Amino acid sequence: MVYDTNERKLPQETPLAYGSLTKEQFDSEIEKGMMDIREGRVYTADNVEAEMKQRQGYPQEVK
């Protein structure tokens, strides 16, 4: 499958809204995030910025 890099699509899933969650659902979502942190699935702001620039075709910065 070929993707057009200029095409932007909204996620298929509806984002979770705090007000629509039960306490148990909220706790579960927080635990998922904490598990991501414990397992190293995190990104620095610099990583996110670099990825966004790369996807948008900005030239790489020379340091």
C-alpha positions as CSV (number, residue, x, y, z in Angstrom):
1,M,0.0,0.0,0.0
2,V,1.3,3.4,-0.9
3,Y,0.5,6.4,1.3
4,D,0.5,10.0,0.1
5,T,2.6,11.9,2.6
6,N,0.6,15.0,2.0
7,E,-2.7,13.3,2.9
8,R,-3.8,13.7,6.5
9,K,-6.5,11.6,8.1
10,L,-8.2,11.7,11.5
11,P,-7.7,8.7,13.7
12,Q,-10.4,6.0,13.4
13,E,-10.8,5.8,17.2
14,T,-12.7,8.5,19.0
15,P,-10.4,10.1,21.5
16,L,-11.2,9.5,25.1
17,A,-12.8,12.4,27.0
18,Y,-12.2,12.6,30.8
19,G,-15.9,13.4,31.5
20,S,-17.1,10.2,29.7
21,L,-14.9,7.8,31.7
22,T,-15.8,5.9,34.8
23,K,-13.3,6.0,37.6
24,E,-12.2,2.5,36.7
25,Q,-11.8,3.4,33.0
26,F,-9.8,6.5,34.0
27,D,-7.5,4.5,36.3
28,S,-7.0,2.0,33.5
29,E,-5.9,4.7,31.0
30,I,-3.5,6.2,33.6
31,E,-2.0,2.8,34.2
32,K,-1.5,2.3,30.5
33,G,0.4,5.5,30.4
34,M,2.5,4.6,33.4
35,M,3.3,1.2,31.9
36,D,4.5,3.0,28.7
37,I,6.8,5.1,30.9
38,R,8.1,2.1,32.8
39,E,8.8,0.2,29.6
40,G,10.6,3.1,27.9
41,R,7.9,4.0,25.4
42,V,8.5,7.7,25.7
43,Y,9.7,10.5,23.5
44,T,11.4,13.8,24.3
45,A,10.1,17.0,22.8
46,D,13.3,17.1,20.6
47,N,12.4,13.6,19.3
48,V,8.9,14.7,18.4
49,E,10.0,17.9,16.8
50,A,12.6,16.1,14.7
51,E,10.0,13.5,13.6
52,M,7.5,16.2,12.7
53,K,10.1,18.1,10.7
54,Q,11.2,14.9,8.9
55,R,7.6,14.0,8.0
56,Q,7.0,17.5,6.6
57,G,10.2,17.5,4.5
58,Y,12.2,20.2,6.4
59,P,15.9,20.0,5.8
60,Q,17.9,18.4,8.6
61,E,19.6,20.9,10.9
62,V,23.4,20.7,11.0
63,K,24.8,20.9,14.6
